[in-house]
Amino acid sequence: MAAADPVGELAVLWRAAATLDIDELSGRLVEVARAAGSLSELPLALTVRMYLLFFSGELTAATELIEDMEMTAAAIGSTQTPFGALGLAALQGHEDDVTVLVESTLREVTPRGEGIGITTTEWATAVLYGGLGRHDVAFAAAGQGAQHLDNLAMGPWCLVELIEAAARAGSQHRRAWPCGSSRR
């Protein structure tokens, strides 16, 4: 497979990923980081696990990991971007919390050029407003995030939110497709 064929490469990666038990793998990642005492790796492992739990609808278990992450950050004297709290607040429809978390996250990640952080705020905004029935706002936020499909952690999830917002917002949004050419 040539490096110039990103679609082919993605197909291979998705086939490989389909053979993995991502639930088991993410749990093992947290286990290994804890067992090794690797406090610098634990926040990333917790975040991966947390988002898997979000997408599985297991918000109570994800909340426990958010608390674990906050304690870990405090123990090592680090501040962590609040991706867990942001995702949870969006899924629970807490508009005020999401607004504050998006603003603080963008202040933190934008100067560093941290694309995943920016895309995560767009996903969270889309989820929040889609859940609150404000599909125009969800469409705009998801459209921004879906332009970054190369960010495999959150870009594709923005695309999912974009499709839902377009379907619920009406035909004018389907004609204004932000991901390349207009699609119908």
C-alpha positions as CSV (number, residue, x, y, z in Angstrom):
1,M,0.0,0.0,0.0
2,A,1.5,3.3,-1.0
3,A,1.7,6.1,1.5
4,A,-0.1,8.4,-1.0
5,D,-3.3,6.3,-0.6
6,P,-4.8,7.5,2.7
7,V,-8.2,6.0,1.9
8,G,-6.6,2.6,1.4
9,E,-4.6,3.0,4.6
10,L,-7.7,3.9,6.5
11,A,-9.5,0.8,5.2
12,V,-6.6,-1.4,6.4
13,L,-6.6,0.3,9.8
14,W,-10.4,0.0,10.2
15,R,-10.2,-3.7,9.3
16,A,-7.4,-4.2,11.9
17,A,-9.4,-2.2,14.5
18,A,-12.4,-4.4,13.9
19,T,-10.5,-7.4,15.2
20,L,-9.7,-5.6,18.5
21,D,-11.9,-5.7,21.6
22,I,-11.6,-1.9,22.2
23,D,-13.3,-2.2,25.6
24,E,-10.8,-4.7,26.8
25,L,-7.9,-2.8,25.2
26,S,-8.8,0.5,26.8
27,G,-9.3,-1.1,30.2
28,R,-6.0,-2.8,29.9
29,L,-4.3,0.5,29.0
30,V,-5.5,2.0,32.2
31,E,-4.5,-1.1,34.2
32,V,-0.9,-1.1,32.7
33,A,-0.5,2.6,33.3
34,R,-1.6,2.2,37.0
35,A,0.5,-1.0,37.6
36,A,3.6,0.7,36.1
37,G,3.0,3.8,38.3
38,S,3.2,5.8,35.1
39,L,1.4,8.9,36.2
40,S,2.3,10.8,33.1
41,E,0.6,8.2,30.9
42,L,-2.4,7.5,33.1
43,P,-4.3,10.7,32.1
44,L,-4.2,9.7,28.4
45,A,-5.2,6.1,29.2
46,L,-8.1,7.4,31.4
47,T,-9.3,9.8,28.7
48,V,-9.3,7.0,26.1
49,R,-11.3,4.8,28.4
50,M,-13.6,7.6,29.4
51,Y,-14.6,8.4,25.9
52,L,-15.2,4.7,25.1
53,L,-17.6,4.7,28.1
54,F,-19.3,7.9,26.9
55,F,-20.0,6.3,23.5
56,S,-21.2,3.1,25.3
57,G,-23.6,5.2,27.4
58,E,-21.9,4.3,30.6
59,L,-21.8,7.8,32.1
60,T,-21.6,6.7,35.7
61,A,-18.4,4.7,35.1
62,A,-17.0,7.5,33.0
63,T,-17.7,10.0,35.9
64,E,-15.6,7.8,38.2
65,L,-12.7,8.0,35.7
66,I,-13.0,11.8,35.5
67,E,-12.7,11.9,39.3
68,D,-9.7,9.5,39.1
69,M,-8.1,11.8,36.5
70,E,-8.6,14.9,38.6
71,M,-7.0,13.1,41.6
72,T,-4.1,11.9,39.4
73,A,-3.5,15.5,38.1
74,A,-3.5,16.9,41.6
75,A,-1.1,14.2,42.8
76,I,1.5,15.0,40.1
77,G,0.9,18.7,40.3
78,S,-0.4,18.9,36.7
79,T,-3.3,20.5,35.1
80,Q,-5.1,18.4,32.6
81,T,-7.4,19.8,29.8
82,P,-10.9,18.9,31.1
83,F,-11.8,16.7,28.1
84,G,-13.7,14.2,30.4
85,A,-15.8,16.9,32.2
86,L,-16.4,18.6,28.8
87,G,-17.7,15.4,27.2
88,L,-19.8,14.4,30.2
89,A,-21.4,17.9,30.4
90,A,-22.2,17.9,26.7
91,L,-23.8,14.4,26.9
92,Q,-25.9,15.5,29.9
93,G,-27.1,18.7,28.3
94,H,-25.4,21.1,30.8
95,E,-25.2,24.2,28.6
96,D,-23.6,26.5,31.2
97,D,-20.9,24.0,32.1
98,V,-20.1,23.2,28.4
99,T,-19.8,27.0,27.6
100,V,-17.3,27.5,30.5
101,L,-15.4,24.3,29.6
102,V,-15.2,25.1,25.9
103,E,-13.9,28.6,26.6
104,S,-11.3,27.4,29.1
105,T,-10.2,24.5,26.8
106,L,-9.9,26.8,23.8
107,R,-7.8,29.3,25.8
108,E,-5.5,26.4,26.8
109,V,-5.2,24.4,23.6
110,T,-5.4,27.1,20.8
111,P,-2.0,28.7,21.6
112,R,-0.4,25.3,21.4
113,G,-2.1,24.5,18.1
114,E,-3.6,21.4,19.7
115,G,-6.0,20.3,17.0
116,I,-7.6,17.4,19.0
117,G,-8.5,19.9,21.7
118,I,-10.1,22.3,19.3
119,T,-12.0,19.5,17.5
120,T,-13.1,18.0,20.9
121,T,-14.7,21.4,21.8
122,E,-16.5,21.4,18.4
123,W,-17.8,17.8,19.0
124,A,-19.0,18.7,22.5
125,T,-20.8,21.8,21.3
126,A,-22.5,19.8,18.5
127,V,-23.5,17.0,21.0
128,L,-24.9,19.6,23.5
129,Y,-26.9,21.6,21.0
130,G,-28.1,18.5,19.1
131,G,-29.4,17.1,22.4
132,L,-31.0,20.5,23.2
133,G,-32.8,20.5,19.9
134,R,-30.8,23.5,18.5
135,H,-29.8,21.7,15.4
136,D,-28.6,24.9,13.5
137,V,-25.9,25.5,16.2
138,A,-25.1,21.8,16.3
139,F,-24.7,21.7,12.6
140,A,-22.3,24.7,12.6
141,A,-20.1,23.2,15.4
142,A,-20.1,19.7,13.9
143,G,-19.3,21.2,10.5
144,Q,-16.2,22.9,11.9
145,G,-15.0,19.6,13.5
146,A,-15.8,17.4,10.5
147,Q,-13.4,19.4,8.4
148,H,-10.6,17.8,10.4
149,L,-11.3,14.1,9.6
150,D,-7.5,13.6,9.8
151,N,-7.9,13.9,13.5
152,L,-9.0,10.3,13.9
153,A,-9.8,10.7,17.6
154,M,-12.6,13.2,17.3
155,G,-13.0,14.3,13.6
156,P,-15.1,11.3,12.6
157,W,-17.4,11.8,15.7
158,C,-18.0,15.3,14.5
159,L,-19.1,13.9,11.1
160,V,-21.6,11.7,12.9
161,E,-23.0,14.8,14.7
162,L,-23.0,16.7,11.4
163,I,-25.1,14.1,9.7
164,E,-27.6,14.0,12.6
165,A,-27.8,17.8,12.8
166,A,-28.3,18.1,9.0
167,A,-31.0,15.4,9.1
168,R,-32.9,17.1,11.9
169,A,-32.3,20.8,10.9
170,G,-33.8,20.4,7.4
171,S,-32.9,20.5,3.8
172,Q,-31.2,23.9,3.8
173,H,-28.4,22.3,5.9
174,R,-28.0,19.3,3.7
175,R,-27.3,21.6,0.8
176,A,-24.7,23.5,2.8
177,W,-22.5,20.5,3.4
178,P,-19.2,21.8,4.9
179,C,-17.0,18.8,4.1
180,G,-15.9,19.4,0.6
181,S,-18.5,19.5,-2.2
182,S,-22.2,19.7,-1.7
183,R,-23.8,16.3,-1.2
184,R,-27.4,15.3,-1.3
